[in-house]
Amino acid sequence: MTVAVRYDEALVGPDGRVAGRDAGSTLVRRLLRVFPGSFLVGPGPRRYPGGLEVLPLEFVDAASTVVVNMDVVDSVSVWQTLHAHCAEPKVMNFVWWSTSQMEHPVQRAALGLSCALFPTFANSQRTASEVREVVTAWAVPPLAEKARVAWVNLGVRLEHVQPRVRTDVPVVLYPAIYLSARKRPELFVDVVERVARRTPIRVEARLHESHLVSEEAMRLSSREWAWVGPLTASREDYWHALARTTAFLATASEESYGLSYVEALMAGAIGVFPDRPWVHALVPAGYPWVYRDGHEAEEMLLRAVTDPEGCRRQLDATVPGEFTGWWAARHDDGRFDEAIMARAAEWFGADAVR
């Protein structure tokens, strides 16, 4: 059995690697790595020098292929295309985003039907719970009762983490690559601006090219203490930047998992979070840096940049042992690899993971 990964926005560079630093492209690369011999569904057919194969959906051998679909709402259409040449196509949903972003009733109904019909793997417990709620609300009972939903935290490759690097001026990270409304960038800018008036800081924002020329990006880059630029050229550069990051201020109203926050915390940065359900699902009970309003966010961020070592000691007190070690044990991507392979084998047979 072969695994095919479908994500319409995935782009393959001349070197035969899936390009892009957004979450979707990163997850495509991970899935292709987890399932040896897998290929990408996309324009083609084409085989790249590095070995990556891209096939249009119409060319996929549905009898011997499990299609892991990241564009979950389209799974019924995927099944119908495959069904033209196979009685029982094998489609597996991968939900890696918050379901709250689908607000229209048609979108939510389509998502509920898709996740009721096809086995669904989610990127976190919170996302899995959201999926079950949508299925219950929007799918008919005979389908909803048979829904198969599993999850595991995405996690991080621990070998990427680099030793901490001290900086003369504390570095505050904007912990996202987009300035979309859900991220509430206006709150981030307001808070860091007030902190910058009280103590020297350097704010860094590495943004997707589509957001570099946005109004919020221009507003932030006009500050003398802020740097706004493109994404880092490589994963090594990304982790080097995290190693010198003192703190980050999260402002998002909703997240499914929060991979960028997980990575920054693993690198030793102090995370200041909003008092939101997604945050409490992510950090341990008693996590001290959770704010209810902008004033609390300002005070917590000020403490993080003026006394980071004291903040780390306070974090260590919330868990057994050292916080970064405890955090790494719960967000090791090896657990993700094992879990998604095990579920594919359970749902489609042991041959699915070969």
Summary of the structure (lengths in Angstrom):
residues: 354
radius of gyration: 21.3
end to end distance: 6.7
largest distance: 66.8
contacts: 1143
relative contact order: 0.12
helix: 47%
strand: 17%
